[in-house]
Amino acid sequence: MSVHLHLKIPASTANLGVGFDSIGMALNKFLYLDVRINNSNRWSFKHIGPNVESLPTDETHYIYQIAQQVANKYDVTLPSLSIEMRSEIPLARGLGSSASALVGGLYIANYFGDIELSKYELLQLATEFEGHPDNVAPTIYGGLVLGYYDPETKVTDVSYIDPPKADIIITIPSNELSTTLSRNVLPETFSHKNAVRNSAISNTMISALIQQNYELAGKMMEQDGFHEPYRQHLIPEFQTIKQIAKQYKSYATVISGAGPTVLTLIAPERSGELVRELKREFTNCRSELVTVNITGVESEVVY
């Protein structure tokens, strides 16, 4: 009997301004994987669509590498698999494409290795691979997730708050921006004074989000000192997008993850006008309305 595993894995945006490496939100853009056992002794990948066409089709693929690491950890042998892959998530744009692929590898190993990992264990593994929970936690669980990974104990603890009841616009530049390059511009150390300041801003932003005070939350989001001041020059469109968004009374405009995608939080009654203005202004980018994903990974076994 032929068995197919279908996975629908959401994108994610991280940081939300001051939540560096610790806050993430799942978005309704998806990586789709159709996985089945094949009769050869090799894994194969078939890519459909522009966002995945440059990826390898053999066992150098990132999903294969992750799945095998999980199999080795739990001392299981995975069968040879054929994977059909389609993605709405552009690569290297700050929308969690690598985190979605990582989570896909975990789910594939868990199912075809018959490991029976819980969601909690999947999160622990994902964060151990990724080094921080900001993208992988919302990808697995959905919604808006705050998390901390302790590298000494290798334990990840997470907390959840309701996603903002506001519209989200993402503006995606045509160029890629590697996470390595984006991380290399960050300072190695922070003064105590700056640490206190940014901790206070972050705490206030979280409290404001919980209270649905989006004006205050947005004000805090735009005062980030952890990463945006050092990364802005890598995204030429950022300041202009921010200025235009302010004309439409947006709550906040921030870098999504490591960039170059720019995320704007705005009231629903003004979002349509703004996204159309951004589309007119930035013809080399894609501006679109997106919604928050609240389900996380969807997995279906078809016989």
GIURHU-V854567 format. One record per backbone hydrogen bond with DSSP energy under -0.5 kcal/mol. NH is the residue of the N-H (numbers start at 1). CO is the residue of the C=O. If there is no record, write none. Layout:
NH/CO, NH/CO
//
This chain:
4/302, 5/35, 6/4, 6/300, 7/5, 7/33, 8/298, 9/7, 9/31, 11/27, 11/29, 12/95, 13/25, 15/19, 15/23, 16/14, 18/16, 19/15, 20/18, 22/19, 23/19, 24/145, 25/13, 26/143, 27/11, 28/291, 29/27, 31/9, 32/30, 32/86, 33/7, 34/84, 35/5, 35/33, 36/82, 37/3, 38/80, 44/81, 45/57, 46/83, 48/85, 52/49, 53/49, 55/52, 61/58, 65/61, 66/62, 67/63, 68/64, 69/65, 70/66, 71/67, 72/68, 73/69, 74/70, 75/72, 76/71, 78/76, 82/36, 83/44, 84/34, 84/82, 85/46, 85/83, 86/32, 87/48, 88/30, 90/88, 93/90, 100/96, 101/97, 102/98, 103/99, 104/100, 105/101, 106/102, 107/103, 108/104, 109/105, 110/106, 111/107, 112/108, 113/109, 114/111, 115/110, 116/110, 122/118, 123/119, 124/120, 125/121, 126/122, 127/123, 128/124, 129/125, 130/126, 131/127, 137/133, 139/135, 140/136, 141/137, 142/138, 143/293, 144/161, 145/24, 145/143, 146/159, 147/22, 148/157, 150/148, 150/155, 151/149, 154/150, 155/150, 157/148, 159/146, 161/144, 166/164, 167/266, 168/290, 169/264, 170/288, 171/262, 172/170, 172/286, 173/171, 174/284, 177/92, 182/178, 183/179, 184/180, 185/181, 186/183, 195/191, 196/192, 197/193, 198/194, 199/195, 200/196, 201/197, 202/198, 203/199, 204/200, 205/201, 206/202, 207/203, 208/204, 209/205, 210/206, 211/207, 212/209, 213/208, 214/212, 217/213, 218/214, 219/215, 220/216, 221/217, 222/218, 223/220, 224/221, 230/227, 231/227, 231/228, 232/228, 234/231, 235/232, 238/235, 241/237, 242/238, 243/239, 244/240, 245/241, 246/242, 247/243, 248/244, 248/245, 249/246, 250/245, 251/265, 252/265, 254/263, 256/261, 257/14, 257/255, 259/256, 261/93, 262/171, 263/254, 264/169, 265/252, 266/167, 270/267, 271/267, 272/268, 274/270, 275/271, 276/272, 277/273, 278/274, 279/275, 280/276, 281/277, 282/278, 283/281, 285/282, 286/172, 287/285, 288/170, 290/168, 293/26, 297/140, 298/8, 299/297, 300/6, 302/4, 302/300
//
